[in-house]
Amino acid sequence: MNFSNKIVWITGASSGIGKALAIKLSEENAILILSARKLPALLEVQQLCKDPEKVFPFPLDLEDYKDFPSKVAELIKKHGTVDVLINNGGISQRSLAKDTELSVDEKIMKVNYLGTIALTKALLPHFIEKQKGHFVVTSSAVGIIGTPYRSSYAASKHALHGFFDSLRAECFTDNISVTIVCPGFVKTSVSMNALTGDGSPQQSMDKATENGIDPERFATKMLKAIAQKKEEVYIAGTKEKFGIYLKRWVPKLFSVLVRKIKVT
């Protein structure tokens, strides 16, 4: 895929991976629609892009997903089409399951899973009508494996795999591609904003996150996977990749090892 003049819609575009993707895609002459909750942050990202006139902020709250069909209709009317939707928005967690209020589980599922599939379903008829489109979803290494302090987050990411794997099979004859990207630790503010057991943000940077992959380097690898229309890709450090493959091939050993590690 050549991204030049392709209309790419990115959620979670105000910071971290989404911001890095926007800047990289602007360098490849893409037309960008950037979504997140806060317009001022999107405007800042717009100005960092190579050609701000080809970048269109479009505020969106993934938790408020009931009006997504009208939002998508509004966007299609304005831009004519969308070529790629990168479902990147989401929120993480840092708390034991026993200490996590059910309202926190509900919020994480609304943002990470229901908001993402609601936006995907709202855009799907457009992709089917034009017999072309590409859905991308930012999952996580814990979309493959479950680790301590991530029970709700892992559940939401596992759910995305089930939905998008099914969607890929259903829409194959409609020429619609699905790429699931599984990051390991990436040096972003995700741990700062991660929800604790009572729903308040952690407001501190995890050591593992601080030592994670640089967002710009991650974005370069992610865009390569999208361009190649990979079905699933792991962009992670050695330990995270080792955990994924260990879980797949020697699950009992993985269980022994993971319960000995405090993952923060």
N, C-alpha and C positions, 0 to 999 in steps of 0.2 A: 504493500500500500504506500502510495505517495500522499503525504498529508497536505500538500500544496493545494490551497483553495477548498479543502474539505471542511465542512462545518462540524466541529467537534464540541460537544457539550460536556463539561466537567462539573460534577458536584464536589463539594468539599474543596473548592478552588481557592479559598482565601488564605491558606497556609499549607505548610508541609508538602506532602507529595503532590497535592492538587496544584499548588502554586508553582512547584518545580515543573510539572507537566505543562502548565500554561505557558511558562517562559520558553521551554524547549519547543513546544509546538508552534509558538509565534515565530521562532527562528526558522521553522520549516514552512512558513507562509500559510499556516492554517487560519481559518476563520473560527474564532472562539466564542463560545457562550459559557460564561463563568457563573456558577451558582454556589451560594452559601447563605447563611442567615443574615450576615451583616454587610450592607452595601458599602460602607466606607472601606472595609478591608478589601472588597472586590475591586474598588476603584484604585486602590494602591497597587494591586497586582496588575491591573490594566495598564498602569503607567510604567510598569517594569517590562512590559512586553515590547517586542521589536516594533510592532505597528499597532499602537493603541486604537486606531480607527477601525481595525478589524477584530476588536475585542469588545464583547457586549456583556456587561454585568446583568445578571438575571437572578435577583434574590429569591431564595427558596429555603423553606424549613422542612427537612425530611420528616419531622414528627407531625407536621400538619399536611398529611398526604391526601386528604379527601377531595381537595380541589385540584389535584394534579391533571386530570383530563382537560380542564379548562385552561390550566397553565400551559400545557403542551399545545393545545389548539392556538392559544395566543402566540406562542413562540413560532409555530409552523406558519401561521399567517404572516408574521413579520419577516421570517428568514427563508420561507419557502420549503426548506427541508432540514434534516439533520442526518449526517452520515455516520457519526460515531457518538455513542453515549458512554462516557466513562463514569460509572457509579463509584465514586471515590469517597463520598461523605460518610461519616460515621463517628462513633464515640467508643472509648475503651473503658476498662474496669480494673480496679485494684482492690479486691476484697475477697475474703473467704466466703464460700457459699452460705455457711451458717450465719454469717454476719451481714448478709446482703438482704435488704428489704425487698419484698416482692415488687414494690413500685419501681425499684431500680432495674430489676429484670425486665419489667414491662417497658420502661423507657428505652433501654438498650435494644430490645426487640423492635420497638416502633421505629427508631432511628435507623438502625443498621439493616434490619430485614424488611419490615413492612414498608418503610419509606422508599427503600431501594426498589422493591418489586412493584410498588405502586407506580413509581415513575417509569419503570421498564414497561409495565402493562399499558400505561397511558400512551407511550410512544410506539408500542408494538404494531398497532394497526397501520401506522404510517409506513413502517418498514415493510410490512406485508404487502401493502398497496403498491409500493414502488419496487417490491421484490429485491430489496437490497438493504443492508444495514449491519451494524456491528455493535453489539453490547459488550462492554468491558466492566468487570467488577473487581474492586480492590478487596480481596478477602484478607487472609492472614495465615501465617504458619499454624496458628491455633484454629484455623478452619479445617485443618487436617488432624491436628493433635490437640488434646486438652491438657492444660497445665494449671497448677495452683494459682489462685487469685484471679482467674480469668473465666470462671464458670459461665457467667451470663454472656460475656463477650464471645467466648468460644462457641456457645450455643447459637448465637446470632450468625456467626460466620459459617458454622456447619450448615445452618439452614440455607444460606446463600448458595452453597455448593449443590445442595439437593435441588433447589429451584432452577439454577442456571444450567445444570447438567441436563435436567429434563427439558428445559426450554431449547437447548441446543439441538436435541434430538427431534423435538416437535417442529422446529423451524428450518431444518436442513434444506427441505425442498423449496423454501422461500428465499434461499440464498442469504440467510441471516447468520452471521458468525457470533460466537460467544467466546470470550477470553476471560479466564479467571486468573488473577494475579495474586500470589500469596507472598506478601513481604515477611521478612523476619524483622529484626530491630532496625528501625530507620530513625535517624537523628531529627526528630520533629517534636512538636509540643504535645503529642498525643498522650504522654504520661502525665503532663501537667493538667490536662483537662479530663483525665480518666476519672470515672465516678467511683467513690468509695461506698461502703455499705449503706450509708444513710442518704446517698445521692449527691453528696457534696463533692466538688472536684478535689483531686489529690493535691494539686498545686505544688508539686515537686517533680524534679526530673529523675527518672530511674537511671541508675548507672549503666545498665545494658542499653537503654535507649540513647543515652548520651554518647555511648561508644558505637552506635549503630552506623549503618550505611549513610553516606551523605545523600540528601534528597535529590540533588542534581544528578549524581551518578545513578541513583535508583531510577529516576525518571527516564534517563537515556536507555537503560536496560528494559524498562517497561514499554517504552514506545517501540523498541525493536521487536518485542514480543507481539505487540498489537499489530505492527506492520506485517509481521509474518503470520498473523492470524493463528497464533498458538492457542490451543484449547485450555491449557493450564500451565502455569510457570511459577517456579519458586525463586524469588530474588531475595536471598538471605545469606547470613553468615554460615560458616561450617557447622557450628553447633546446632543451629535451627534445622539445617538440611539433614544433618545426621539424625536428629530426632524424628523428622518426617519419615525417613527411610527405615529407621529402626522400628517405628510404630507399624509400618507396613509389613516388614519381613519378620521381626522378632518382637511382637507386641508385649509378651510377658516381661521380657527384659526391659523394654521401654517403661512399663508400669513400675518396675522396681526402681529404676533410675529416677524417674520424674517425681516420685513421691519423696525422694530424699533431698530434692532441691527446692529451696524457697525462691520462686520465680518472681522477681520484682523489677 
